[in-house]
Amino acid sequence: MRITDITNEILSAEVYEGDPVPELTSLASLKNGDRYNLNAISMGLHNGTHMDAPLHFLDGADGIDKVKSDAFIGPCTVLEVSPGIITGSVVEEYFPRKTERLLLKSGGRAFIHRSAADAMAYLGYKLVGTDGLDVEPPQSENYETHKALLGQNIVILEGLDLSNVKNGEYFLIAPPLKIESAEASPVRALLITDYVFWSGKPEA
């Protein structure tokens, strides 16, 4: 079984402007004569590789603890795209139709227009991920893309490390922490390459 970790390490990952910087604090240390090592972490829920739930932008919507497991576990497609803003017409013409989970690889330089979010919902996507800090175009007003995706029950993965991943079909496992009423959570995102493992089909 070939597994690729597509998670960025939390303490060293780039931090979105305005978010808290994660910090690990030692509460007990073997080196200091304590009987064990014990740490506490202070961080934002959007630090590093993380998942946005509908509650992030929609009051009264599902929090991260309510996101269905089949959104973040299952077959997925990795698609390398050019830097820039992805529009609805691009999605309609070029994006895969036989997938429910799509990860966009662009070196963090591609963003999703509101029209593309609507097109993704029409195609039946359950999850959209990016190797950038944000799916939202820099000039977007009022977070239209987030609201369009989350409002149509498409969860968002941001801050992925897809540097060692090629275009293709994989099996995604990216469970968030189960935090009641939280709008987001860090995840440990993994891609499984072996087709036989997740398809249930016998080897040729």
PECOR-V926897 format. One line per field, one symbol per residue. psi: psi as a letter, one per 30 degrees, with the letter a starting at -180 (. if undefined). A space follows every 50 residues. Layout:
psi: ???
//
This chain:
psi: kkkkjgkkkefflkkkkflkkkkkkkfkkefgglflkklkkkllfgkakl kklefefjkflkafffkkffegklklkkkkllkakkleeeeeeflkfhlf kkkkkggggklkleeeeeeeeefgkfkkllglfkfkkegkkgheeeeeee fghjlkklhljgfgklkaklkkjiklkjjkgkflklljkkkkejeeeffg klk.
//
